[in-house]
């Protein structure tokens, strides 16, 4: 059974000379301090420790899984990585993160005959088509190259 990490947020507030200091501790390895000047409405964030969030750790984990995969279905770790990216509720779940991931996956298996008619690979192409400006170009490419 996998043990869940506990996320703790501790807020420490101190008012002094028209300044409000709020110190946050998130996780066990992230420390940030926000200084707000009350009258000027300026927010400054000071990071005073390593700032690697759970999504970034997972992303690195999936990249390592892809690189070290030795099984019979090398598309599987890509599918897990894409699925995680789609399901995560973080600011990283944007087309700016997803599109490069999909493009890299597509390029990796573009010339692999094992996946030419594989529905899993076709679904990645169709997902990619949802995010590009000209999905008809993608559909044309799929048809021309007999993918799916």
Protein Blocks (a to p, Z undefined) as FASTA:
>chain_A
ZZddddddddddddeehiacddddehjkbccdddddfklopacdddfbdcddfklmmmmm
mmmmmmmpcbfblmlmmmmmmmmmmmpccfklcfklmmmmmmmmmmmmmmmmklmmgmkl
mmmmmmmmmmmmblmlmmmmmmmnogZZ
